[in-house]
Amino acid sequence: MGTNTLFATAGPVESIVEHEIRIRAYEIYKRHGSREGHELDNWLPAEYEVLRQKGISVAPHNKRFPYR
């Protein structure tokens, strides 16, 4: 079983934040009809929302942000 580089180098805080982003991305995925093949369309707004909630300044990845 291979080791994911992200998890091999991420500390506890990074792992928690990534987990929160995954949960939010799944919520977005469900809200948009569970459409397959749109992982980034779900991940990027989730990442933006979670990091912004934590007070981390982030720029939106494109003009569709934030997803509403």
PDB file of N, CA, C and O in Angstrom:
ATOM      1  N   MET A   1       0.843  -1.176   0.000  1.00  0.00           N
ATOM      2  CA  MET A   1       0.000   0.000   0.000  1.00  0.00           C
ATOM      3  C   MET A   1       0.885   1.235   0.000  1.00  0.00           C
ATOM      4  O   MET A   1       1.738   1.389   0.874  1.00  0.00           O
ATOM      5  N   GLY A   2       0.685   2.139  -0.998  1.00  0.00           N
ATOM      6  CA  GLY A   2       1.499   3.327  -1.119  1.00  0.00           C
ATOM      7  C   GLY A   2       1.087   4.399  -0.119  1.00  0.00           C
ATOM      8  O   GLY A   2      -0.038   4.415   0.381  1.00  0.00           O
ATOM      9  N   THR A   3       2.015   5.277   0.153  1.00  0.00           N
ATOM     10  CA  THR A   3       1.747   6.372   1.074  1.00  0.00           C
ATOM     11  C   THR A   3       1.419   7.619   0.278  1.00  0.00           C
ATOM     12  O   THR A   3       2.154   7.983  -0.640  1.00  0.00           O
ATOM     13  N   ASN A   4       0.342   8.265   0.615  1.00  0.00           N
ATOM     14  CA  ASN A   4      -0.028   9.514  -0.011  1.00  0.00           C
ATOM     15  C   ASN A   4       0.921  10.593   0.502  1.00  0.00           C
ATOM     16  O   ASN A   4       1.046  10.788   1.711  1.00  0.00           O
ATOM     17  N   THR A   5       1.585  11.290  -0.406  1.00  0.00           N
ATOM     18  CA  THR A   5       2.567  12.300  -0.020  1.00  0.00           C
ATOM     19  C   THR A   5       1.951  13.376   0.859  1.00  0.00           C
ATOM     20  O   THR A   5       2.582  13.823   1.818  1.00  0.00           O
ATOM     21  N   LEU A   6       0.734  13.798   0.551  1.00  0.00           N
ATOM     22  CA  LEU A   6       0.094  14.839   1.344  1.00  0.00           C
ATOM     23  C   LEU A   6      -0.026  14.422   2.795  1.00  0.00           C
ATOM     24  O   LEU A   6       0.306  15.195   3.693  1.00  0.00           O
ATOM     25  N   PHE A   7      -0.494  13.213   3.034  1.00  0.00           N
ATOM     26  CA  PHE A   7      -0.661  12.754   4.401  1.00  0.00           C
ATOM     27  C   PHE A   7       0.670  12.445   5.068  1.00  0.00           C
ATOM     28  O   PHE A   7       0.783  12.533   6.291  1.00  0.00           O
ATOM     29  N   ALA A   8       1.666  12.089   4.292  1.00  0.00           N
ATOM     30  CA  ALA A   8       2.970  11.783   4.862  1.00  0.00           C
ATOM     31  C   ALA A   8       3.646  13.050   5.380  1.00  0.00           C
ATOM     32  O   ALA A   8       4.445  12.984   6.314  1.00  0.00           O
ATOM     33  N   THR A   9       3.335  14.207   4.783  1.00  0.00           N
ATOM     34  CA  THR A   9       3.988  15.440   5.181  1.00  0.00           C
ATOM     35  C   THR A   9       3.085  16.367   5.998  1.00  0.00           C
ATOM     36  O   THR A   9       3.566  17.312   6.624  1.00  0.00           O
ATOM     37  N   ALA A  10       1.808  16.102   5.991  1.00  0.00           N
ATOM     38  CA  ALA A  10       0.868  16.981   6.691  1.00  0.00           C
ATOM     39  C   ALA A  10       0.899  16.719   8.192  1.00  0.00           C
ATOM     40  O   ALA A  10       0.991  15.578   8.647  1.00  0.00           O
ATOM     41  N   GLY A  11       0.822  17.806   8.940  1.00  0.00           N
ATOM     42  CA  GLY A  11       0.726  17.683  10.382  1.00  0.00           C
ATOM     43  C   GLY A  11      -0.721  17.546  10.785  1.00  0.00           C
ATOM     44  O   GLY A  11      -1.607  17.524   9.931  1.00  0.00           O
ATOM     45  N   PRO A  12      -0.973  17.453  12.093  1.00  0.00           N
ATOM     46  CA  PRO A  12      -2.337  17.259  12.585  1.00  0.00           C
ATOM     47  C   PRO A  12      -3.309  18.345  12.147  1.00  0.00           C
ATOM     48  O   PRO A  12      -4.451  18.041  11.802  1.00  0.00           O
ATOM     49  N   VAL A  13      -2.885  19.598  12.154  1.00  0.00           N
ATOM     50  CA  VAL A  13      -3.785  20.686  11.766  1.00  0.00           C
ATOM     51  C   VAL A  13      -4.163  20.571  10.298  1.00  0.00           C
ATOM     52  O   VAL A  13      -5.332  20.723   9.946  1.00  0.00           O
ATOM     53  N   GLU A  14      -3.183  20.302   9.436  1.00  0.00           N
ATOM     54  CA  GLU A  14      -3.469  20.164   8.014  1.00  0.00           C
ATOM     55  C   GLU A  14      -4.434  19.014   7.762  1.00  0.00           C
ATOM     56  O   GLU A  14      -5.322  19.128   6.916  1.00  0.00           O
ATOM     57  N   SER A  15      -4.274  17.926   8.472  1.00  0.00           N
ATOM     58  CA  SER A  15      -5.155  16.776   8.300  1.00  0.00           C
ATOM     59  C   SER A  15      -6.581  17.117   8.719  1.00  0.00           C
ATOM     60  O   SER A  15      -7.534  16.697   8.062  1.00  0.00           O
ATOM     61  N   ILE A  16      -6.737  17.862   9.790  1.00  0.00           N
ATOM     62  CA  ILE A  16      -8.062  18.256  10.261  1.00  0.00           C
ATOM     63  C   ILE A  16      -8.717  19.188   9.251  1.00  0.00           C
ATOM     64  O   ILE A  16      -9.893  19.021   8.927  1.00  0.00           O
ATOM     65  N   VAL A  17      -7.976  20.158   8.755  1.00  0.00           N
ATOM     66  CA  VAL A  17      -8.523  21.093   7.776  1.00  0.00           C
ATOM     67  C   VAL A  17      -8.911  20.351   6.506  1.00  0.00           C
ATOM     68  O   VAL A  17      -9.981  20.598   5.950  1.00  0.00           O
ATOM     69  N   GLU A  18      -8.061  19.450   6.041  1.00  0.00           N
ATOM     70  CA  GLU A  18      -8.387  18.682   4.840  1.00  0.00           C
ATOM     71  C   GLU A  18      -9.646  17.853   5.066  1.00  0.00           C
ATOM     72  O   GLU A  18     -10.477  17.734   4.166  1.00  0.00           O
ATOM     73  N   HIS A  19      -9.792  17.290   6.237  1.00  0.00           N
ATOM     74  CA  HIS A  19     -10.987  16.510   6.554  1.00  0.00           C
ATOM     75  C   HIS A  19     -12.232  17.403   6.491  1.00  0.00           C
ATOM     76  O   HIS A  19     -13.261  16.997   5.950  1.00  0.00           O
ATOM     77  N   GLU A  20     -12.141  18.599   7.036  1.00  0.00           N
ATOM     78  CA  GLU A  20     -13.270  19.535   6.993  1.00  0.00           C
ATOM     79  C   GLU A  20     -13.608  19.913   5.554  1.00  0.00           C
ATOM     80  O   GLU A  20     -14.781  20.038   5.201  1.00  0.00           O
ATOM     81  N   ILE A  21     -12.587  20.093   4.728  1.00  0.00           N
ATOM     82  CA  ILE A  21     -12.810  20.418   3.317  1.00  0.00           C
ATOM     83  C   ILE A  21     -13.499  19.249   2.625  1.00  0.00           C
ATOM     84  O   ILE A  21     -14.420  19.451   1.834  1.00  0.00           O
ATOM     85  N   ARG A  22     -13.060  18.025   2.919  1.00  0.00           N
ATOM     86  CA  ARG A  22     -13.696  16.843   2.322  1.00  0.00           C
ATOM     87  C   ARG A  22     -15.175  16.762   2.682  1.00  0.00           C
ATOM     88  O   ARG A  22     -16.012  16.466   1.828  1.00  0.00           O
ATOM     89  N   ILE A  23     -15.491  17.023   3.937  1.00  0.00           N
ATOM     90  CA  ILE A  23     -16.885  16.977   4.377  1.00  0.00           C
ATOM     91  C   ILE A  23     -17.701  18.032   3.632  1.00  0.00           C
ATOM     92  O   ILE A  23     -18.793  17.747   3.141  1.00  0.00           O
ATOM     93  N   ARG A  24     -17.167  19.248   3.553  1.00  0.00           N
ATOM     94  CA  ARG A  24     -17.890  20.321   2.869  1.00  0.00           C
ATOM     95  C   ARG A  24     -18.026  20.027   1.383  1.00  0.00           C
ATOM     96  O   ARG A  24     -19.073  20.303   0.797  1.00  0.00           O
ATOM     97  N   ALA A  25     -16.988  19.473   0.762  1.00  0.00           N
ATOM     98  CA  ALA A  25     -17.049  19.118  -0.656  1.00  0.00           C
ATOM     99  C   ALA A  25     -18.124  18.064  -0.898  1.00  0.00           C
ATOM    100  O   ALA A  25     -18.823  18.111  -1.910  1.00  0.00           O
ATOM    101  N   TYR A  26     -18.260  17.122   0.019  1.00  0.00           N
ATOM    102  CA  TYR A  26     -19.294  16.095  -0.110  1.00  0.00           C
ATOM    103  C   TYR A  26     -20.684  16.715   0.001  1.00  0.00           C
ATOM    104  O   TYR A  26     -21.598  16.319  -0.721  1.00  0.00           O
ATOM    105  N   GLU A  27     -20.849  17.685   0.900  1.00  0.00           N
ATOM    106  CA  GLU A  27     -22.132  18.370   1.026  1.00  0.00           C
ATOM    107  C   GLU A  27     -22.487  19.090  -0.281  1.00  0.00           C
ATOM    108  O   GLU A  27     -23.633  19.052  -0.729  1.00  0.00           O
ATOM    109  N   ILE A  28     -21.500  19.738  -0.878  1.00  0.00           N
ATOM    110  CA  ILE A  28     -21.719  20.427  -2.154  1.00  0.00           C
ATOM    111  C   ILE A  28     -22.056  19.417  -3.242  1.00  0.00           C
ATOM    112  O   ILE A  28     -22.958  19.647  -4.048  1.00  0.00           O
ATOM    113  N   TYR A  29     -21.343  18.313  -3.267  1.00  0.00           N
ATOM    114  CA  TYR A  29     -21.600  17.227  -4.222  1.00  0.00           C
ATOM    115  C   TYR A  29     -23.047  16.747  -4.118  1.00  0.00           C
ATOM    116  O   TYR A  29     -23.722  16.590  -5.136  1.00  0.00           O
ATOM    117  N   LYS A  30     -23.516  16.518  -2.918  1.00  0.00           N
ATOM    118  CA  LYS A  30     -24.893  16.058  -2.705  1.00  0.00           C
ATOM    119  C   LYS A  30     -25.888  17.141  -3.123  1.00  0.00           C
ATOM    120  O   LYS A  30     -26.899  16.844  -3.760  1.00  0.00           O
ATOM    121  N   ARG A  31     -25.605  18.391  -2.767  1.00  0.00           N
ATOM    122  CA  ARG A  31     -26.512  19.497  -3.085  1.00  0.00           C
ATOM    123  C   ARG A  31     -26.657  19.694  -4.591  1.00  0.00           C
ATOM    124  O   ARG A  31     -27.710  20.119  -5.067  1.00  0.00           O
ATOM    125  N   HIS A  32     -25.616  19.390  -5.329  1.00  0.00           N
ATOM    126  CA  HIS A  32     -25.651  19.556  -6.787  1.00  0.00           C
ATOM    127  C   HIS A  32     -26.048  18.270  -7.508  1.00  0.00           C
ATOM    128  O   HIS A  32     -25.743  18.102  -8.689  1.00  0.00           O
ATOM    129  N   GLY A  33     -26.713  17.379  -6.818  1.00  0.00           N
ATOM    130  CA  GLY A  33     -27.266  16.197  -7.464  1.00  0.00           C
ATOM    131  C   GLY A  33     -26.331  15.017  -7.597  1.00  0.00           C
ATOM    132  O   GLY A  33     -26.570  14.138  -8.425  1.00  0.00           O
ATOM    133  N   SER A  34     -25.283  14.970  -6.812  1.00  0.00           N
ATOM    134  CA  SER A  34     -24.334  13.848  -6.803  1.00  0.00           C
ATOM    135  C   SER A  34     -23.782  13.544  -8.194  1.00  0.00           C
ATOM    136  O   SER A  34     -23.646  12.382  -8.579  1.00  0.00           O
ATOM    137  N   ARG A  35     -23.468  14.591  -8.935  1.00  0.00           N
ATOM    138  CA  ARG A  35     -22.942  14.429 -10.289  1.00  0.00           C
ATOM    139  C   ARG A  35     -21.489  13.988 -10.241  1.00  0.00           C
ATOM    140  O   ARG A  35     -20.650  14.642  -9.622  1.00  0.00           O
ATOM    141  N   GLU A  36     -21.202  12.882 -10.894  1.00  0.00           N
ATOM    142  CA  GLU A  36     -19.830  12.363 -10.978  1.00  0.00           C
ATOM    143  C   GLU A  36     -19.011  13.207 -11.954  1.00  0.00           C
ATOM    144  O   GLU A  36     -19.561  13.825 -12.865  1.00  0.00           O
ATOM    145  N   GLY A  37     -17.701  13.225 -11.756  1.00  0.00           N
ATOM    146  CA  GLY A  37     -16.795  13.894 -12.679  1.00  0.00           C
ATOM    147  C   GLY A  37     -16.645  15.388 -12.450  1.00  0.00           C
ATOM    148  O   GLY A  37     -16.087  16.087 -13.295  1.00  0.00           O
ATOM    149  N   HIS A  38     -17.133  15.889 -11.323  1.00  0.00           N
ATOM    150  CA  HIS A  38     -17.041  17.319 -11.035  1.00  0.00           C
ATOM    151  C   HIS A  38     -16.344  17.547  -9.698  1.00  0.00           C
ATOM    152  O   HIS A  38     -16.737  18.410  -8.914  1.00  0.00           O
ATOM    153  N   GLU A  39     -15.308  16.757  -9.457  1.00  0.00           N
ATOM    154  CA  GLU A  39     -14.636  16.815  -8.166  1.00  0.00           C
ATOM    155  C   GLU A  39     -14.109  18.208  -7.839  1.00  0.00           C
ATOM    156  O   GLU A  39     -14.292  18.696  -6.724  1.00  0.00           O
ATOM    157  N   LEU A  40     -13.458  18.846  -8.804  1.00  0.00           N
ATOM    158  CA  LEU A  40     -12.923  20.189  -8.538  1.00  0.00           C
ATOM    159  C   LEU A  40     -14.035  21.208  -8.347  1.00  0.00           C
ATOM    160  O   LEU A  40     -13.881  22.156  -7.578  1.00  0.00           O
ATOM    161  N   ASP A  41     -15.149  21.023  -9.037  1.00  0.00           N
ATOM    162  CA  ASP A  41     -16.288  21.922  -8.860  1.00  0.00           C
ATOM    163  C   ASP A  41     -16.840  21.836  -7.448  1.00  0.00           C
ATOM    164  O   ASP A  41     -17.483  22.774  -6.977  1.00  0.00           O
ATOM    165  N   ASN A  42     -16.599  20.732  -6.773  1.00  0.00           N
ATOM    166  CA  ASN A  42     -17.030  20.560  -5.387  1.00  0.00           C
ATOM    167  C   ASN A  42     -15.911  20.932  -4.408  1.00  0.00           C
ATOM    168  O   ASN A  42     -16.157  21.570  -3.383  1.00  0.00           O
ATOM    169  N   TRP A  43     -14.694  20.530  -4.734  1.00  0.00           N
ATOM    170  CA  TRP A  43     -13.563  20.726  -3.819  1.00  0.00           C
ATOM    171  C   TRP A  43     -13.186  22.200  -3.667  1.00  0.00           C
ATOM    172  O   TRP A  43     -13.010  22.680  -2.547  1.00  0.00           O
ATOM    173  N   LEU A  44     -13.062  22.911  -4.769  1.00  0.00           N
ATOM    174  CA  LEU A  44     -12.548  24.276  -4.700  1.00  0.00           C
ATOM    175  C   LEU A  44     -13.437  25.209  -3.887  1.00  0.00           C
ATOM    176  O   LEU A  44     -12.910  25.962  -3.068  1.00  0.00           O
ATOM    177  N   PRO A  45     -14.752  25.203  -4.068  1.00  0.00           N
ATOM    178  CA  PRO A  45     -15.558  26.071  -3.211  1.00  0.00           C
ATOM    179  C   PRO A  45     -15.527  25.629  -1.753  1.00  0.00           C
ATOM    180  O   PRO A  45     -15.590  26.459  -0.847  1.00  0.00           O
ATOM    181  N   ALA A  46     -15.429  24.322  -1.529  1.00  0.00           N
ATOM    182  CA  ALA A  46     -15.344  23.816  -0.149  1.00  0.00           C
ATOM    183  C   ALA A  46     -14.052  24.301   0.499  1.00  0.00           C
ATOM    184  O   ALA A  46     -14.057  24.755   1.643  1.00  0.00           O
ATOM    185  N   GLU A  47     -12.958  24.203  -0.228  1.00  0.00           N
ATOM    186  CA  GLU A  47     -11.665  24.670   0.275  1.00  0.00           C
ATOM    187  C   GLU A  47     -11.728  26.161   0.587  1.00  0.00           C
ATOM    188  O   GLU A  47     -11.272  26.599   1.643  1.00  0.00           O
ATOM    189  N   TYR A  48     -12.287  26.929  -0.322  1.00  0.00           N
ATOM    190  CA  TYR A  48     -12.422  28.368  -0.137  1.00  0.00           C
ATOM    191  C   TYR A  48     -13.218  28.686   1.124  1.00  0.00           C
ATOM    192  O   TYR A  48     -12.796  29.507   1.939  1.00  0.00           O
ATOM    193  N   GLU A  49     -14.371  28.035   1.284  1.00  0.00           N
ATOM    194  CA  GLU A  49     -15.239  28.288   2.437  1.00  0.00           C
ATOM    195  C   GLU A  49     -14.560  27.928   3.760  1.00  0.00           C
ATOM    196  O   GLU A  49     -14.580  28.715   4.706  1.00  0.00           O
ATOM    197  N   VAL A  50     -13.965  26.745   3.820  1.00  0.00           N
ATOM    198  CA  VAL A  50     -13.358  26.276   5.069  1.00  0.00           C
ATOM    199  C   VAL A  50     -12.180  27.158   5.457  1.00  0.00           C
ATOM    200  O   VAL A  50     -12.065  27.561   6.615  1.00  0.00           O
ATOM    201  N   LEU A  51     -11.310  27.461   4.512  1.00  0.00           N
ATOM    202  CA  LEU A  51     -10.150  28.293   4.830  1.00  0.00           C
ATOM    203  C   LEU A  51     -10.576  29.703   5.229  1.00  0.00           C
ATOM    204  O   LEU A  51     -10.006  30.294   6.146  1.00  0.00           O
ATOM    205  N   ARG A  52     -11.577  30.236   4.538  1.00  0.00           N
ATOM    206  CA  ARG A  52     -12.069  31.564   4.876  1.00  0.00           C
ATOM    207  C   ARG A  52     -12.670  31.589   6.281  1.00  0.00           C
ATOM    208  O   ARG A  52     -12.473  32.551   7.024  1.00  0.00           O
ATOM    209  N   GLN A  53     -13.405  30.532   6.647  1.00  0.00           N
ATOM    210  CA  GLN A  53     -13.979  30.438   7.986  1.00  0.00           C
ATOM    211  C   GLN A  53     -12.898  30.410   9.057  1.00  0.00           C
ATOM    212  O   GLN A  53     -13.122  30.852  10.184  1.00  0.00           O
ATOM    213  N   LYS A  54     -11.738  29.897   8.709  1.00  0.00           N
ATOM    214  CA  LYS A  54     -10.634  29.806   9.653  1.00  0.00           C
ATOM    215  C   LYS A  54      -9.788  31.077   9.666  1.00  0.00           C
ATOM    216  O   LYS A  54      -8.780  31.157  10.369  1.00  0.00           O
ATOM    217  N   GLY A  55     -10.209  32.065   8.882  1.00  0.00           N
ATOM    218  CA  GLY A  55      -9.495  33.334   8.863  1.00  0.00           C
ATOM    219  C   GLY A  55      -8.271  33.331   7.979  1.00  0.00           C
ATOM    220  O   GLY A  55      -7.428  34.222   8.085  1.00  0.00           O
ATOM    221  N   ILE A  56      -8.157  32.348   7.110  1.00  0.00           N
ATOM    222  CA  ILE A  56      -7.030  32.268   6.190  1.00  0.00           C
ATOM    223  C   ILE A  56      -7.439  32.978   4.911  1.00  0.00           C
ATOM    224  O   ILE A  56      -8.430  32.611   4.279  1.00  0.00           O
ATOM    225  N   SER A  57      -6.681  33.986   4.534  1.00  0.00           N
ATOM    226  CA  SER A  57      -7.001  34.762   3.346  1.00  0.00           C
ATOM    227  C   SER A  57      -6.734  33.934   2.100  1.00  0.00           C
ATOM    228  O   SER A  57      -5.610  33.493   1.860  1.00  0.00           O
ATOM    229  N   VAL A  58      -7.782  33.730   1.314  1.00  0.00           N
ATOM    230  CA  VAL A  58      -7.651  32.966   0.073  1.00  0.00           C
ATOM    231  C   VAL A  58      -8.370  33.707  -1.039  1.00  0.00           C
ATOM    232  O   VAL A  58      -9.375  34.380  -0.812  1.00  0.00           O
ATOM    233  N   ALA A  59      -7.842  33.573  -2.236  1.00  0.00           N
ATOM    234  CA  ALA A  59      -8.485  34.169  -3.405  1.00  0.00           C
ATOM    235  C   ALA A  59      -9.334  33.101  -4.079  1.00  0.00           C
ATOM    236  O   ALA A  59      -8.917  31.946  -4.170  1.00  0.00           O
ATOM    237  N   PRO A  60     -10.513  33.470  -4.548  1.00  0.00           N
ATOM    238  CA  PRO A  60     -11.330  32.504  -5.277  1.00  0.00           C
ATOM    239  C   PRO A  60     -10.579  31.994  -6.505  1.00  0.00           C
ATOM    240  O   PRO A  60      -9.789  32.724  -7.103  1.00  0.00           O
ATOM    241  N   HIS A  61     -10.829  30.738  -6.876  1.00  0.00           N
ATOM    242  CA  HIS A  61     -10.143  30.127  -8.013  1.00  0.00           C
ATOM    243  C   HIS A  61     -10.728  30.560  -9.348  1.00  0.00           C
ATOM    244  O   HIS A  61     -10.037  30.534 -10.366  1.00  0.00           O
ATOM    245  N   ASN A  62     -11.999  30.958  -9.352  1.00  0.00           N
ATOM    246  CA  ASN A  62     -12.610  31.453 -10.583  1.00  0.00           C
ATOM    247  C   ASN A  62     -13.827  32.295 -10.245  1.00  0.00           C
ATOM    248  O   ASN A  62     -14.154  32.472  -9.072  1.00  0.00           O
ATOM    249  N   LYS A  63     -14.493  32.809 -11.253  1.00  0.00           N
ATOM    250  CA  LYS A  63     -15.595  33.744 -11.033  1.00  0.00           C
ATOM    251  C   LYS A  63     -16.853  33.088 -10.472  1.00  0.00           C
ATOM    252  O   LYS A  63     -17.781  33.799 -10.088  1.00  0.00           O
ATOM    253  N   ARG A  64     -16.917  31.764 -10.412  1.00  0.00           N
ATOM    254  CA  ARG A  64     -18.111  31.098  -9.898  1.00  0.00           C
ATOM    255  C   ARG A  64     -18.114  31.008  -8.385  1.00  0.00           C
ATOM    256  O   ARG A  64     -19.029  30.420  -7.809  1.00  0.00           O
ATOM    257  N   PHE A  65     -17.122  31.572  -7.733  1.00  0.00           N
ATOM    258  CA  PHE A  65     -17.036  31.478  -6.276  1.00  0.00           C
ATOM    259  C   PHE A  65     -17.795  32.585  -5.613  1.00  0.00           C
ATOM    260  O   PHE A  65     -17.997  33.631  -6.231  1.00  0.00           O
ATOM    261  N   PRO A  66     -18.220  32.415  -4.406  1.00  0.00           N
ATOM    262  CA  PRO A  66     -18.411  31.100  -3.821  1.00  0.00           C
ATOM    263  C   PRO A  66     -19.671  30.453  -4.371  1.00  0.00           C
ATOM    264  O   PRO A  66     -20.611  31.139  -4.774  1.00  0.00           O
ATOM    265  N   TYR A  67     -19.683  29.165  -4.383  1.00  0.00           N
ATOM    266  CA  TYR A  67     -20.863  28.420  -4.847  1.00  0.00           C
ATOM    267  C   TYR A  67     -22.040  28.754  -3.961  1.00  0.00           C
ATOM    268  O   TYR A  67     -21.916  28.701  -2.738  1.00  0.00           O
ATOM    269  N   ARG A  68     -23.130  29.082  -4.512  1.00  0.00           N
ATOM    270  CA  ARG A  68     -24.360  29.333  -3.734  1.00  0.00           C
ATOM    271  C   ARG A  68     -25.532  28.776  -4.486  1.00  0.00           C
ATOM    272  O   ARG A  68     -26.667  28.874  -4.019  1.00  0.00           O
TER     273      ARG A  68
END
